[in-house]
Amino acid sequence: MKKLIGLGLYWGLASLGFAQEITITEAWVRSIRQGTQNSVLYLNIHSDQRLSLVGGDSPLTEAVELHSMQLTNDIMSMKKLETITIPSKQWVSFKPGGLHIMLLGFKKLPDKEMNITLHFVNDKQQKIQKTLKVPVVQTGPSKP
């Protein structure tokens, strides 16, 4: 019996090491502009352990993609990324002109907010999901 309790405690404590504390702040989706079916998600992500953001999904969109903006020879271009590293105990900002998450092919236009699930992988190759309820806001050229 003592062995079973000890084994149970071992597995219980071992599983605590897999828990990831992911903090997301200032998340917002730009309202969809007339004549388009795409939008963008901006936010800040922090984790207590190193993670890789590998994608996402939303019931309202056909696809969710990770992107960055790059300035080359005075020309701004967008590049699709397969993964974005979230370093341990550091903030990563997704903002206009930099990293962002594209929301492509809206099947239905959102009202004042929408659900988006972000997909992460930790260093042990464990999959972690974080679902957000994000406000959809009209903005100026660079601020929510």
Backbone bond lengths (Angstrom), bond angles and torsions (degrees), N, CA, C in turn:
res aa  C-N    CA-C-N  psi(-1)  N-CA   C-N-CA  omega(-1)  CA-C   N-CA-C  phi
1 M - - - 1.446 - - 1.530 111.15 -
2 K 1.364 116.50 -43.07 1.461 120.03 179.20 1.524 110.73 -61.13
3 K 1.349 115.85 -37.01 1.470 119.09 178.99 1.519 110.50 -64.50
4 L 1.331 117.80 -40.41 1.466 121.05 179.37 1.522 111.46 -64.97
5 I 1.329 116.27 -43.08 1.466 119.29 178.34 1.529 109.96 -64.93
6 G 1.323 116.77 -44.34 1.464 120.86 178.20 1.518 111.68 -60.44
7 L 1.334 116.60 -42.46 1.459 120.91 178.90 1.528 110.20 -65.16
8 G 1.330 116.26 -41.71 1.466 120.37 177.94 1.524 111.52 -61.64
9 L 1.334 116.88 -43.87 1.461 120.26 176.91 1.518 111.18 -63.23
10 Y 1.327 117.17 -40.21 1.464 120.99 179.65 1.524 110.10 -60.54
11 W 1.339 116.83 -49.72 1.462 119.83 -178.63 1.521 111.40 -67.43
12 G 1.334 116.30 -36.20 1.461 119.42 177.29 1.514 111.71 -63.70
13 L 1.321 117.36 -45.36 1.466 120.68 178.64 1.517 111.62 -69.87
14 A 1.317 116.98 -37.22 1.468 119.84 178.89 1.521 110.28 -62.73
15 S 1.325 116.61 -37.69 1.463 118.77 -178.33 1.527 111.44 -69.22
16 L 1.344 117.89 -24.01 1.459 119.89 177.41 1.523 111.35 -63.38
17 G 1.305 117.34 -29.98 1.453 121.12 179.39 1.513 112.97 -66.39
18 F 1.329 117.20 -16.75 1.455 120.68 -178.25 1.525 112.06 -90.39
19 A 1.310 117.29 -13.45 1.463 119.98 -178.49 1.526 109.35 -67.55
20 Q 1.308 116.40 136.01 1.454 122.15 179.32 1.522 108.60 -115.30
21 E 1.311 116.40 128.68 1.452 120.88 174.03 1.525 107.25 -93.48
22 I 1.336 116.18 109.24 1.464 121.83 179.82 1.526 107.18 -113.71
23 T 1.335 115.61 124.79 1.456 121.00 178.37 1.519 108.60 -112.80
24 I 1.333 115.65 131.24 1.467 121.00 178.63 1.523 107.22 -123.56
25 T 1.334 115.74 129.02 1.466 120.43 178.85 1.526 109.95 -129.62
26 E 1.325 114.58 161.80 1.467 123.55 173.29 1.522 113.11 50.95
27 A 1.333 117.03 38.71 1.469 120.54 178.53 1.526 109.88 -79.39
28 W 1.326 115.73 134.31 1.461 120.98 175.50 1.524 110.14 -155.62
29 V 1.313 114.92 149.21 1.466 122.89 176.30 1.516 107.74 -110.62
30 R 1.320 115.38 131.19 1.473 119.76 176.19 1.526 108.69 -70.17
31 S 1.317 115.81 133.80 1.463 119.31 179.16 1.531 109.20 -60.25
32 I 1.318 115.35 149.77 1.462 120.73 -175.07 1.520 109.68 -74.06
33 R 1.310 114.45 129.53 1.462 120.34 -179.13 1.530 110.53 -80.47
34 Q 1.320 114.96 149.91 1.466 122.22 -179.74 1.527 110.83 -51.87
35 G 1.318 117.26 130.32 1.457 122.10 175.67 1.521 114.86 85.41
36 T 1.331 118.24 3.77 1.467 120.25 178.50 1.527 110.20 -120.24
37 Q 1.301 115.91 161.84 1.461 121.85 176.39 1.523 111.04 -120.81
38 N 1.332 116.41 15.81 1.462 121.53 -176.44 1.522 110.23 -125.03
39 S 1.320 115.01 157.56 1.453 120.91 174.45 1.526 108.52 -149.71
40 V 1.324 116.17 -168.21 1.454 120.53 -174.96 1.528 109.75 -144.22
41 L 1.330 115.02 145.56 1.462 123.06 177.43 1.525 108.34 -110.89
42 Y 1.333 115.84 130.07 1.459 122.10 174.16 1.516 108.35 -118.71
43 L 1.339 117.19 147.76 1.456 121.99 -178.79 1.511 110.23 -172.58
44 N 1.323 116.10 176.74 1.465 123.42 172.69 1.521 107.29 -121.96
45 I 1.340 117.05 137.30 1.462 121.99 -179.82 1.521 109.55 -124.36
46 H 1.328 115.11 137.54 1.468 123.10 175.94 1.518 107.83 -135.93
47 S 1.320 117.21 142.57 1.462 121.63 176.90 1.512 109.39 -139.27
48 D 1.334 115.52 148.73 1.461 118.98 177.71 1.524 111.67 -77.35
49 Q 1.331 116.96 -14.78 1.465 121.97 176.74 1.526 109.01 -133.83
50 R 1.320 116.41 157.61 1.467 121.70 179.88 1.523 109.94 -61.89
51 L 1.334 115.76 133.31 1.460 122.79 178.17 1.518 109.53 -135.86
52 S 1.314 114.80 162.56 1.455 121.24 169.24 1.521 108.16 -118.69
53 L 1.328 116.37 124.76 1.456 120.85 171.53 1.525 106.23 -81.44
54 V 1.329 117.51 121.05 1.463 120.65 -173.43 1.529 113.36 -115.00
55 G 1.335 117.82 -3.51 1.456 119.63 177.97 1.507 111.88 156.44
56 G 1.316 114.45 -160.79 1.453 120.61 -179.62 1.507 110.62 -174.46
57 D 1.332 114.45 178.45 1.462 119.80 174.99 1.518 109.17 -155.75
58 S 1.320 114.87 162.04 1.451 122.29 176.85 1.519 107.74 -149.00
59 P 1.321 117.49 141.33 1.466 118.88 177.28 1.525 112.96 -64.99
60 L 1.325 117.54 -15.05 1.466 120.66 -178.13 1.524 114.19 -92.51
61 T 1.353 117.84 -11.65 1.465 119.59 -174.87 1.524 112.02 -123.71
62 E 1.325 114.70 157.89 1.463 120.36 175.11 1.525 111.31 -77.29
63 A 1.339 117.19 -31.85 1.470 120.39 -177.51 1.519 110.63 -151.72
64 V 1.341 114.82 152.61 1.460 123.41 172.74 1.525 105.79 -128.28
65 E 1.336 116.74 121.56 1.468 120.98 -175.50 1.520 111.22 -126.18
66 L 1.328 115.18 149.28 1.461 122.88 175.82 1.525 108.68 -90.64
67 H 1.339 116.75 135.70 1.466 120.51 -177.55 1.523 110.95 -141.35
68 S 1.333 114.56 159.13 1.461 121.65 170.12 1.517 108.17 -132.69
69 M 1.319 115.14 158.40 1.463 121.03 174.59 1.519 107.36 -109.10
70 Q 1.347 115.79 140.10 1.455 120.84 179.43 1.519 109.51 -132.47
71 L 1.321 115.27 138.33 1.453 121.09 176.18 1.521 107.99 -102.76
72 T 1.342 115.81 114.83 1.460 121.62 179.70 1.524 108.32 -129.63
73 N 1.341 116.58 121.80 1.476 121.44 -179.35 1.522 111.71 52.27
74 D 1.322 116.47 45.68 1.469 123.69 179.50 1.529 114.03 64.60
75 I 1.321 116.98 17.10 1.463 120.71 177.95 1.533 108.46 -119.15
76 M 1.339 115.73 124.55 1.457 121.30 179.24 1.528 108.17 -87.43
77 S 1.340 115.48 129.23 1.460 119.57 178.49 1.523 109.68 -134.23
78 M 1.326 115.19 154.55 1.449 121.98 -179.03 1.522 108.89 -104.56
79 K 1.336 116.00 138.68 1.460 121.40 -179.05 1.528 109.45 -127.26
80 K 1.327 116.61 130.19 1.461 121.41 176.18 1.526 108.56 -75.91
81 L 1.355 116.09 136.48 1.459 122.24 179.05 1.524 109.97 -115.52
82 E 1.319 116.83 146.67 1.467 121.18 177.20 1.525 111.10 -84.99
83 T 1.336 116.70 -29.73 1.455 121.37 -178.15 1.526 109.79 -153.66
84 I 1.334 115.35 152.47 1.468 121.64 174.09 1.519 106.67 -130.41
85 T 1.324 116.50 124.37 1.459 121.10 -179.05 1.520 110.30 -78.89
86 I 1.330 115.10 132.50 1.456 122.75 172.63 1.529 105.62 -107.35
87 P 1.343 118.64 100.25 1.464 120.38 -177.57 1.529 111.76 -64.18
88 S 1.301 116.22 153.60 1.460 122.14 178.56 1.532 110.81 -59.53
89 K 1.310 115.35 129.36 1.469 123.61 173.89 1.526 113.80 58.48
90 Q 1.341 116.38 31.76 1.461 121.13 176.15 1.525 108.79 -131.70
91 W 1.314 115.58 149.63 1.466 121.48 176.54 1.524 109.84 -87.54
92 V 1.326 116.41 140.34 1.461 122.28 171.49 1.531 106.35 -120.83
93 S 1.330 116.03 124.93 1.462 121.77 -176.94 1.517 111.05 -102.44
94 F 1.305 115.34 133.01 1.461 123.96 174.20 1.528 104.73 -109.15
95 K 1.345 116.17 112.80 1.460 119.74 -173.12 1.523 110.24 -147.96
96 P 1.337 116.59 164.31 1.465 119.55 179.41 1.530 110.98 -54.37
97 G 1.329 115.98 134.35 1.458 121.92 179.36 1.518 113.68 85.58
98 G 1.326 118.00 2.35 1.461 121.21 -179.39 1.519 110.82 -139.88
99 L 1.321 116.08 -139.85 1.464 119.91 175.87 1.524 109.55 -64.28
100 H 1.325 116.58 143.27 1.455 121.62 176.26 1.526 109.63 -159.55
101 I 1.316 115.65 167.31 1.463 121.77 -179.81 1.522 107.36 -118.61
102 M 1.333 115.49 115.69 1.461 121.11 -178.95 1.526 110.53 -82.46
103 L 1.319 115.38 136.77 1.459 123.63 175.79 1.526 105.97 -111.23
104 L 1.325 116.30 109.87 1.461 121.35 -168.80 1.520 112.45 -112.16
105 G 1.334 115.51 139.77 1.451 122.10 173.38 1.517 113.98 65.27
106 F 1.316 116.04 63.66 1.463 118.53 178.78 1.527 110.39 -61.52
107 K 1.330 115.84 127.40 1.472 122.28 176.60 1.526 109.59 -83.69
108 K 1.321 114.93 -30.29 1.456 122.66 178.42 1.516 106.45 -147.11
109 L 1.319 116.60 137.07 1.454 119.66 -179.53 1.525 110.38 -73.95
110 P 1.319 116.90 137.11 1.466 119.90 179.64 1.524 111.30 -73.93
111 D 1.321 115.08 157.11 1.461 120.10 174.73 1.529 108.01 -85.99
112 K 1.313 117.14 -111.96 1.460 121.10 -178.11 1.517 112.97 -92.75
113 E 1.333 117.69 -14.43 1.463 121.37 178.27 1.519 109.57 -154.96
114 M 1.346 115.48 165.65 1.459 120.50 179.44 1.517 110.02 -149.68
115 N 1.331 115.70 155.07 1.457 121.88 177.12 1.518 110.12 -91.67
116 I 1.323 115.19 135.32 1.461 122.51 176.48 1.526 106.94 -137.54
117 T 1.331 116.88 131.84 1.457 121.56 176.49 1.522 108.34 -107.30
118 L 1.334 115.89 125.44 1.463 121.40 176.80 1.522 108.91 -97.45
119 H 1.341 115.87 141.76 1.464 122.16 -177.91 1.525 109.28 -111.32
120 F 1.325 115.53 126.21 1.462 122.83 179.67 1.523 109.70 -122.02
121 V 1.333 115.47 159.58 1.464 122.61 171.55 1.523 106.35 -132.85
122 N 1.342 116.99 133.24 1.455 119.04 178.05 1.526 110.28 -92.47
123 D 1.325 117.44 -178.65 1.467 121.83 -177.28 1.524 113.11 -65.18
124 K 1.337 116.69 -17.75 1.474 121.11 177.14 1.531 111.06 -92.47
125 Q 1.327 116.30 10.22 1.467 124.17 -179.94 1.535 112.84 64.58
126 Q 1.326 116.09 23.60 1.461 120.69 175.39 1.520 109.01 -84.92
127 K 1.324 115.70 138.04 1.462 121.37 -179.91 1.521 109.61 -86.72
128 I 1.327 115.38 136.24 1.458 122.38 -179.83 1.526 107.17 -131.86
129 Q 1.324 116.63 135.39 1.456 121.25 177.33 1.516 109.82 -119.40
130 K 1.319 115.01 144.21 1.468 120.79 176.85 1.521 106.87 -133.81
131 T 1.338 116.38 116.56 1.463 121.10 -179.84 1.519 109.47 -96.61
132 L 1.326 114.89 132.75 1.465 122.45 -177.55 1.516 110.15 -119.14
133 K 1.309 116.86 146.36 1.463 122.69 167.75 1.520 104.38 -106.54
134 V 1.324 116.56 110.90 1.467 121.97 -168.29 1.516 110.34 -113.70
135 P 1.351 117.68 134.30 1.461 119.76 176.62 1.529 111.35 -70.59
136 V 1.330 114.83 144.17 1.466 121.96 174.92 1.523 105.74 -104.42
137 V 1.348 116.08 120.46 1.459 119.45 -173.31 1.522 111.87 -130.74
138 Q 1.335 115.46 149.84 1.454 120.14 172.03 1.521 106.74 -83.28
139 T 1.310 115.30 143.83 1.460 118.81 -174.82 1.501 112.34 -134.98
140 G 1.313 114.10 167.20 1.444 121.45 167.43 1.509 108.20 -81.38
141 P 1.329 118.19 -165.60 1.448 121.06 -176.98 1.523 115.03 -62.36
142 S 1.361 118.53 -27.74 1.456 116.87 -175.39 1.519 115.74 -143.49
143 K 1.314 119.22 0.14 1.475 120.19 -177.92 1.516 110.40 -129.55
144 P 1.385 115.07 147.79 1.463 117.33 175.24 1.513 111.45 -73.17
